[in-house]
Amino acid sequence: MKPMITIPPFLLPGDTIGIVCPAGYMPYEKAQTCISTLKYWGYRVKVGKTLGNQHNYFSGTDGERLLDLQTMLDDESIKAILCGRGGYGVSRIIDRIDFTAFLQNPKWIIGYSDITVLHAHLYSKLQTASLHSPMAAAFNDGGADNIFIQALRKTLAGGKMMYTTGAHQLNRTGEATGVLVGGNLSLVAHLVGSSSSIDTAGKILFLEDVGEYIYNIDRMFIQLQRAGMLGDLAGLIIGSFTEMKDTVIPFGQQVYDIIAEKVKEYTYPVCFGFPVGHTDNNYPLVHGAAHTLVVHQNGAIIKQL
């Protein structure tokens, strides 16, 4: 029997959203529009001590970041935790987090990038869904009004989202139903062999990344392939791969071509160019929930069940 996935309660007007930074440093002022918008949506906001705090690259020492996140997890009045930013740092504290209170009162964990570690751990170890989603900075510069932040608003309130995207020459048509898992490719590969690694068999896997050398994308897909994480998928969704870098002697392939080559032997549907990743075009996705993926000649449809 496959374990049942816990879906945290959706938010009601007046509920409290906590904001923490469990990884990289974020200036407080960069979260002010997010805080104001969440209040405008009808929520209360509790700001953690790590927002605006700095210890070298991080938003505090490992101990400070752990304590701030732990406090939010243990606080029954907080119904969702929005991570201010990603960067790097969650894997340094993940094994020290006590999820006892969280399991008794599940809440939405919101974020992406380095927060992929939390999403993977919540699904693999705790069988709990979470929200791969834009974070605090995405509300700035008019972002609070775009379709991606508005989709977050609807999702938090319990709306089941359905997204469409255009055709891509590398797409492979077909239909799939399965639990949606994944996130940042670097972190998914980083977790291979750990207790937080995702069992991808029968799942719809989505992946995105930023700032990597092209050859490293090739290497990470080989890692997933050798770890048995690509062969038994129900479907594959490829998001944005932005700010990619090449070596002095060019690698000789572009990122999407590398990925298409790595999965050409399989038969499941593949969608390229889905709006998820390190760009303004970043739809929220319920990590750990069942979805359908339909890839057809004119594009693709991703729908939460």
C-alpha positions in Angstrom: 0.0 0.0 0.0 1.3 3.4 -0.9 1.2 5.9 2.0 -1.5 8.5 1.9 -0.2 12.1 1.3 -1.3 14.7 3.9 -2.6 17.9 2.3 -2.3 20.8 4.8 -5.4 22.8 5.5 -5.9 25.7 3.1 -5.9 29.2 4.4 -8.9 31.2 5.7 -9.1 35.0 6.0 -7.4 36.0 9.2 -4.9 33.1 9.2 -1.3 33.8 9.9 1.6 33.3 7.4 5.1 33.2 8.8 8.1 34.5 6.8 11.5 33.0 7.4 14.8 32.8 5.6 16.2 29.3 6.2 19.0 29.7 3.6 20.5 32.8 1.9 20.4 36.4 3.3 17.5 38.6 2.3 17.3 42.3 3.2 14.1 43.1 5.1 13.1 45.9 2.7 12.9 43.4 -0.2 10.1 41.6 1.6 8.0 44.6 2.4 5.8 44.5 -0.7 5.2 40.8 0.0 4.2 41.5 3.6 1.8 44.3 2.5 0.3 42.1 -0.2 -0.4 39.2 2.1 -2.1 41.5 4.6 -4.1 43.0 1.7 -5.2 39.4 0.9 -6.6 39.2 4.4 -3.9 37.3 6.2 -1.9 38.1 9.2 1.9 38.0 8.9 4.5 37.0 11.4 8.1 37.8 10.4 10.9 35.6 11.7 14.2 36.8 13.1 16.1 35.6 10.0 14.5 38.1 7.6 17.1 40.9 7.4 19.6 39.1 9.5 23.0 38.2 8.0 25.8 35.8 8.7 28.2 35.9 5.7 26.2 34.4 2.8 23.4 33.2 5.1 20.4 34.7 6.9 22.0 33.7 10.1 24.2 31.0 11.6 22.9 27.4 11.1 21.6 27.5 14.7 19.8 30.8 14.1 18.2 29.6 10.9 17.2 26.3 12.5 15.7 28.0 15.5 13.7 30.5 13.4 12.2 27.8 11.2 11.6 25.4 14.2 9.7 28.2 16.0 7.5 28.7 13.0 6.9 25.0 12.6 6.0 24.6 16.3 3.6 27.6 16.4 0.1 26.3 16.0 -1.2 29.8 15.1 0.9 29.9 11.9 -0.9 28.1 9.1 1.7 28.6 6.3 5.4 29.4 6.2 6.7 31.4 3.2 10.4 31.3 2.7 11.8 34.7 1.9 14.4 33.3 -0.6 16.4 30.3 -1.5 20.1 30.3 -2.3 21.8 27.7 -0.2 21.6 26.4 3.4 18.6 24.2 4.0 20.6 21.0 3.6 22.9 22.2 6.4 20.0 22.1 8.9 17.4 19.6 7.5 18.4 16.7 9.7 18.2 18.8 12.9 14.6 19.9 12.3 12.0 18.4 14.7 8.8 17.8 12.7 6.8 16.4 15.6 4.5 19.4 16.1 4.3 19.9 12.3 3.0 16.4 11.8 0.3 17.1 14.4 -0.6 20.4 12.8 0.5 20.4 9.2 1.0 23.7 7.4 2.0 24.8 4.0 5.7 25.3 3.4 6.1 27.7 0.4 9.2 28.4 -1.7 11.5 27.0 -4.4 15.2 26.8 -5.4 17.0 25.7 -2.2 13.6 25.1 -0.6 13.5 22.0 -2.9 15.3 20.3 0.0 12.3 20.9 2.3 9.8 19.9 -0.4 11.7 16.6 -1.0 12.0 15.9 2.7 8.4 16.6 3.5 7.3 14.3 0.7 9.8 11.4 1.1 10.0 11.3 4.9 6.7 12.8 6.1 4.3 12.1 3.3 3.2 15.7 3.3 2.4 18.0 0.4 4.0 21.5 0.1 4.0 24.4 -2.3 6.7 25.0 -4.9 6.1 28.6 -5.4 7.4 32.2 -5.9 8.9 33.7 -2.8 9.0 37.2 -1.2 11.0 39.0 -3.8 8.6 37.9 -6.6 6.0 40.4 -5.2 8.3 43.4 -6.0 8.2 45.7 -9.1 4.5 45.0 -9.9 4.9 41.2 -9.5 2.1 41.1 -6.9 -0.4 41.6 -9.6 0.9 39.1 -12.2 -0.8 35.8 -13.0 1.8 33.8 -11.2 1.4 35.5 -7.8 -2.4 35.6 -8.3 -2.2 31.8 -8.9 -0.4 31.6 -5.5 -3.2 33.5 -3.9 -5.8 31.1 -5.3 -3.8 28.0 -4.4 -3.4 29.1 -0.8 -7.2 29.5 -0.6 -7.8 26.0 -1.9 -8.1 26.5 -5.6 -7.0 23.6 -7.7 -5.0 25.0 -10.6 -4.9 24.0 -14.2 -2.1 25.5 -16.4 -1.5 25.4 -20.1 1.7 26.1 -22.0 2.6 26.3 -25.7 4.0 23.7 -28.0 7.8 23.0 -28.1 9.6 21.1 -30.8 11.2 18.8 -28.3 7.9 17.8 -26.6 6.9 14.2 -26.6 3.1 13.8 -26.7 1.1 11.6 -24.4 -0.9 11.6 -21.2 0.1 10.8 -17.6 -1.4 10.8 -14.1 0.8 10.7 -11.0 2.1 12.6 -8.0 3.9 15.7 -9.0 7.4 16.0 -7.5 10.7 17.7 -8.2 12.0 21.2 -8.2 15.6 22.5 -8.7 17.7 20.0 -10.6 20.8 20.7 -8.6 19.0 20.0 -5.3 17.2 16.9 -6.6 20.6 15.5 -7.7 22.2 16.7 -4.4 19.7 14.7 -2.4 20.4 11.4 -4.2 21.5 8.8 -1.7 20.2 10.8 1.3 17.1 10.1 3.3 15.3 13.0 1.6 15.8 11.7 -1.9 12.6 11.4 -3.9 11.3 8.0 -5.2 10.3 9.1 -8.7 8.8 5.8 -9.9 5.3 6.5 -11.3 5.6 10.2 -10.6 5.4 13.3 -12.8 8.8 14.9 -12.3 9.4 18.6 -12.9 12.8 20.2 -13.0 14.4 23.7 -13.4 17.7 25.4 -12.7 19.7 28.6 -12.8 23.3 29.7 -13.2 24.9 26.3 -14.0 27.5 25.3 -16.5 25.9 23.4 -19.4 28.2 20.4 -18.8 26.9 20.2 -15.2 23.3 19.8 -16.5 24.5 16.8 -18.5 26.3 15.4 -15.4 23.3 15.8 -13.2 21.0 14.1 -15.6 23.4 11.3 -15.9 23.3 11.1 -12.0 19.5 10.9 -12.1 19.7 8.3 -14.8 22.2 6.1 -13.0 20.2 6.5 -9.8 17.2 5.0 -11.6 15.2 8.2 -11.3 14.3 8.7 -15.0 13.3 5.3 -16.3 10.1 4.7 -14.5 8.5 8.2 -14.6 4.9 8.8 -15.5 5.8 12.1 -17.1 8.5 14.8 -17.2 8.0 18.6 -17.1 11.0 20.8 -17.9 10.9 24.4 -16.7 13.3 27.2 -17.3 17.1 26.8 -17.3 18.3 30.4 -17.0 21.7 32.1 -16.9 23.4 29.0 -18.2 27.1 29.2 -18.7 29.4 27.5 -21.2 33.1 26.5 -20.9 35.9 28.2 -22.9 35.7 25.2 -25.2 32.0 24.9 -25.8 30.2 21.9 -24.6 28.5 21.5 -28.0 24.8 21.2 -26.9 22.1 23.4 -25.5 20.4 22.4 -22.3 17.1 21.3 -23.7 18.8 19.2 -26.3 20.9 17.5 -23.5 17.7 16.7 -21.6 15.9 15.4 -24.7 18.8 13.1 -25.4 18.9 11.7 -21.9 15.2 10.7 -22.0 14.9 9.7 -25.7 14.8 6.0 -24.8 11.7 6.3 -22.7 8.1 6.6 -23.8 6.4 8.9 -21.2 5.2 12.4 -22.2 7.7 15.2 -21.9 6.8 18.9 -21.7 9.5 21.5 -22.3 9.3 25.2 -21.5 6.8 25.1 -18.7 6.7 28.4 -16.7 8.4 27.3 -13.5 11.8 28.3 -12.4 14.1 31.3 -11.7 12.2 33.8 -13.8 9.1 36.0 -13.3 7.1 33.2 -15.0 6.9 30.8 -12.1 3.6 29.1 -11.4 3.0 27.6 -8.0 2.8 23.8 -8.0 1.5 21.6 -5.2 4.4 19.2 -4.6 3.2 15.8 -3.6 -0.3 16.1 -4.9 -1.8 14.0 -7.8 -1.8 15.7 -11.2 -2.5 14.9 -14.8 -0.2 15.9 -17.6 -1.4 16.0 -21.2 1.1 16.9 -23.9 -0.4 17.3 -27.3 0.7 18.8 -30.6 -0.3 22.4 -29.6 1.1 22.4 -26.1 0.5 20.9 -22.7 -2.0 20.9 -19.9 -1.0 20.3 -16.2 -4.0 19.9 -13.8 -4.1 19.2 -10.1 -6.6 16.4 -9.3 
